[in-house]
């Protein structure tokens, strides 16, 4: 993975898996991951900065 890759907390991806155990019970697994920053394509991105993160930092 590139060192320049940035992750965006607003592009989160939640995945859920279900499977059966040996005792015929259902088990679940949740994975919460940040998505990659899409940069200029994002409507909250301007002049090389994320406006959403700037707004949170000032409050």
Secondary structure, 3 states (H helix, E strand, C coil): CCCCCCEEEEEEEEEEEEEECCCCCEEEEEEEEEEECCHHHCCCEECCEEHHHHHHHHC
